[in-house]
C-alpha cells in the first residue's frame, strides 16, 4: 500500500488530501501542514479537481474513493454523492433514502464523520426548515460552500 499526501490552500482554508494506491482515502480541513507532501497521481488529480471546484469550473468529482466506515456510514456517504451541485437535502430526507426514516440524527452523525469533505458533499445536508445544521469543518465553511453553489443565507435560513 502506497500512501500519498498533498495539501491545497483553498479559499476556505488548508485541505489535506490522502491517497492510498489509486484511491482517495481522506480529504479534510487542517490548521497546518503536519506531514511531508508525497504526491502520487491520484492525489495530484484530487488537488486539480478541488481547484477547479473552487474556481467554479467543476460541479462533480471523478475520483476513486476508498472510505473506511461502518456499513451505515458508507450508505449515507454513497447517498450524499447523489446530491447534485447547487441542491440540498434535509437530514430527514436523507434518512429516508438510506432506509432509516426515523434516523435523521444517525444520518447527521454519519455525515459528520465523512472522511472526504467537499468530494462527498456533506455540506449539502441541512435541517428540514432550511437552517444549516452542523458541519465538521465549521459553519463558516459550510456557508461558503453553499454560497459558492448558489445559495444565500438570510436570517440563518437558505434561500435560492
TORZAMI-522591 format. One record per residue (C-alpha): z, y, x. Coordinates in Angstrom, 2 decimals. Example, Ala and Ser with C-alpha at 12.3 -4.5 7.8 and 13.67 -1.06 7.14 Angstrom:
+---------+---------+---------+
|      zz |      yy |      xx |
+---------+---------+---------+
|    7.80 |   -4.50 |   12.30 |
|    7.14 |   -1.06 |   13.67 |
+---------+---------+---------+
This chain:
+---------+---------+---------+
|      zz |      yy |      xx |
+---------+---------+---------+
|    0.00 |    0.00 |    0.00 |
|   -1.11 |    3.28 |    1.45 |
|    0.89 |    6.30 |    0.26 |
|   -0.60 |    9.76 |    0.50 |
|    0.89 |   13.15 |   -0.31 |
|   -0.65 |   16.53 |   -0.95 |
|    0.56 |   19.90 |   -2.20 |
|   -1.07 |   22.56 |   -4.31 |
|    0.25 |   26.08 |   -4.64 |
|   -0.66 |   26.77 |   -8.28 |
|   -0.25 |   29.92 |  -10.37 |
|    3.00 |   28.43 |  -11.72 |
|    4.49 |   27.01 |   -8.55 |
|    4.16 |   24.36 |   -5.91 |
|    2.91 |   20.97 |   -7.10 |
|    3.37 |   17.74 |   -5.15 |
|    0.78 |   15.02 |   -5.72 |
|    1.47 |   11.46 |   -4.57 |
|   -1.18 |    8.78 |   -4.40 |
|   -0.91 |    5.07 |   -3.71 |
|   -4.06 |    3.30 |   -2.60 |
|   -6.73 |    4.55 |   -5.05 |
|   -4.38 |    5.85 |   -7.78 |
|   -2.19 |    8.84 |   -8.51 |
|    1.46 |    7.83 |   -8.98 |
|    3.08 |   11.23 |   -9.47 |
|    2.40 |   14.92 |   -9.97 |
|    5.49 |   17.10 |  -10.05 |
|    6.67 |   20.64 |   -9.57 |
|    8.73 |   21.09 |   -6.39 |
|   10.52 |   24.05 |   -4.85 |
|    9.30 |   23.40 |   -1.31 |
|    7.14 |   21.09 |    0.75 |
|    9.57 |   18.29 |    1.58 |
|    7.19 |   15.80 |    3.20 |
|    4.27 |   15.96 |    5.57 |
|    0.87 |   16.00 |    3.90 |
|   -1.18 |   12.84 |    4.31 |
|   -4.17 |   13.39 |    2.06 |
|   -6.38 |   10.48 |    1.05 |
|   -9.47 |   10.78 |   -1.19 |
|   -7.61 |   10.26 |   -4.50 |
|   -5.06 |   12.98 |   -3.70 |
|   -7.81 |   15.30 |   -2.49 |
|   -9.65 |   14.72 |   -5.79 |
|   -6.46 |   15.37 |   -7.80 |
|   -5.94 |   18.66 |   -5.97 |
|   -9.56 |   19.64 |   -6.66 |
|   -9.29 |   18.78 |  -10.36 |
|   -5.99 |   20.66 |  -10.71 |
|   -7.54 |   23.71 |   -9.01 |
|  -10.44 |   23.53 |  -11.48 |
|   -7.97 |   23.29 |  -14.39 |
|   -6.07 |   26.37 |  -13.21 |
|   -9.37 |   28.25 |  -12.71 |
|  -10.37 |   27.46 |  -16.32 |
|  -13.23 |   25.19 |  -15.23 |
|  -11.73 |   21.84 |  -16.31 |
|  -10.19 |   20.67 |  -19.59 |
|   -9.79 |   16.94 |  -18.85 |
|   -8.82 |   14.95 |  -15.79 |
|  -10.72 |   11.99 |  -14.45 |
|   -8.23 |   10.28 |  -12.17 |
|   -6.98 |    6.73 |  -11.92 |
|   -3.25 |    6.71 |  -12.64 |
|   -0.61 |    4.12 |  -11.80 |
|    2.52 |    5.35 |  -13.58 |
|    5.79 |    3.44 |  -13.44 |
|    7.97 |    3.38 |  -16.54 |
|    9.10 |    1.29 |  -19.47 |
|    6.53 |   -0.08 |  -21.90 |
|    7.61 |    2.54 |  -24.44 |
|    7.23 |    5.36 |  -21.91 |
|    3.77 |    4.10 |  -20.98 |
|    2.74 |    4.04 |  -24.66 |
|    3.89 |    7.64 |  -25.03 |
|    2.13 |    8.75 |  -21.82 |
|   -1.08 |    7.00 |  -22.88 |
|   -0.95 |    8.77 |  -26.24 |
|   -0.34 |   12.12 |  -24.51 |
|   -3.71 |   11.65 |  -22.78 |
|   -5.35 |   11.70 |  -26.23 |
|   -4.20 |   15.27 |  -26.97 |
|   -7.21 |   17.49 |  -26.28 |
|   -7.09 |   20.66 |  -24.23 |
|   -6.03 |   23.54 |  -26.48 |
|   -4.30 |   21.26 |  -29.01 |
|   -0.66 |   20.43 |  -29.59 |
|    1.20 |   17.66 |  -31.37 |
|    4.78 |   17.54 |  -32.63 |
|    7.33 |   15.10 |  -31.28 |
|    7.48 |   13.62 |  -34.79 |
|    3.69 |   13.12 |  -35.00 |
|    3.66 |   11.59 |  -31.54 |
|    6.45 |    9.20 |  -32.52 |
|    4.36 |    8.01 |  -35.49 |
|    1.32 |    7.49 |  -33.24 |
|    3.29 |    5.24 |  -30.86 |
|    4.75 |    3.20 |  -33.73 |
|    8.27 |    4.62 |  -33.91 |
|    8.23 |    7.04 |  -36.88 |
|   11.93 |    7.87 |  -36.50 |
|   11.71 |    8.13 |  -32.72 |
|   10.99 |   11.83 |  -32.11 |
|   13.95 |   12.13 |  -29.74 |
|   12.92 |    8.99 |  -27.82 |
|    9.39 |   10.38 |  -27.52 |
|   10.82 |   13.63 |  -26.17 |
|   12.82 |   11.71 |  -23.58 |
|    9.73 |    9.73 |  -22.56 |
|    7.70 |   12.94 |  -22.25 |
|   10.47 |   14.45 |  -20.12 |
|   10.14 |   11.52 |  -17.70 |
|    6.36 |   11.85 |  -17.44 |
|    5.63 |   11.28 |  -13.73 |
|    2.28 |   13.13 |  -13.78 |
|    2.78 |   16.58 |  -15.32 |
|   -0.33 |   18.51 |  -16.36 |
|   -2.55 |   15.45 |  -15.70 |
|   -0.68 |   13.67 |  -18.51 |
|   -0.27 |   16.72 |  -20.76 |
|    3.32 |   16.52 |  -21.97 |
|    3.29 |   20.33 |  -22.21 |
|    1.20 |   19.90 |  -25.39 |
|    4.12 |   18.40 |  -27.32 |
|    6.08 |   20.88 |  -29.44 |
|    8.55 |   20.86 |  -32.32 |
|    7.30 |   20.46 |  -35.89 |
|    7.89 |   24.17 |  -36.60 |
|    5.65 |   25.04 |  -33.59 |
|    8.58 |   26.15 |  -31.47 |
|    8.24 |   25.00 |  -27.90 |
|   10.83 |   22.31 |  -27.32 |
|   11.51 |   21.43 |  -23.69 |
|    9.52 |   20.80 |  -20.55 |
|   10.60 |   19.09 |  -17.35 |
|    9.03 |   21.86 |  -15.26 |
|   10.85 |   24.59 |  -17.17 |
|    9.99 |   26.54 |  -20.29 |
|    8.21 |   29.36 |  -18.42 |
|    5.72 |   26.83 |  -17.01 |
|    5.14 |   25.31 |  -20.48 |
|    4.48 |   28.79 |  -21.86 |
|    1.99 |   29.49 |  -19.06 |
|    0.17 |   26.18 |  -19.58 |
|   -0.08 |   26.62 |  -23.35 |
|   -1.24 |   30.23 |  -22.92 |
|   -3.82 |   29.02 |  -20.42 |
|   -5.05 |   26.61 |  -23.12 |
|   -5.46 |   29.38 |  -25.71 |
|   -2.07 |   29.61 |  -27.42 |
|    0.03 |   32.72 |  -27.99 |
|    3.80 |   32.65 |  -28.28 |
|    5.20 |   35.07 |  -30.85 |
|    8.91 |   35.08 |  -31.70 |
|    9.26 |   31.73 |  -29.94 |
|    6.50 |   30.08 |  -32.02 |
|    3.00 |   29.04 |  -31.06 |
|    0.03 |   30.80 |  -32.64 |
|   -3.71 |   30.33 |  -32.03 |
+---------+---------+---------+
